[in-house]
Amino acid sequence: MTFTQSVKTCFSKFFTYQGRAKRSEYWYFILFTWIISFVASFLEAIFLVNTYSFGSISNFVSLILLIPTINVATRRLHDVNRSGWWQLLYFTIIGGFVILYWTIKKGMDEDNRFN
């Protein structure tokens, strides 16, 4: 899956938790969110230097990208036969590393319970 296909897929499945996402779909979308966040921060640094609304563009962008990011992570976890609820591990100290491992891991070729 290419970068643009990944972004289109993730936005077309904005509220879709069912199904599976390949590694390329997930990581290209994460790259897209990082790029957009960097651009938003850069624009804030240029245009909102002396105002009290510093952070408003980044906060808006983060809010817009929150749901599709959670959804693509859920579908990525489905690809390795894990429930999307495992994302709650982010609230623990070591949980982020566990989820990172699962998102890097190759997905299951055979059918699983999340097809």
Secondary structure, DSSP 8 states (H G I E B T S, - for coil): --HHHHHHHHHHTTT--SS---HHHHHHHHHHHHHHHHHHHHHHHHH-TTSTTTTHHHHHHHHHHHHHHHHHHHHHHHHTT--GGGGGGGGSSSHHHHHHHHHHS---SS--TT-
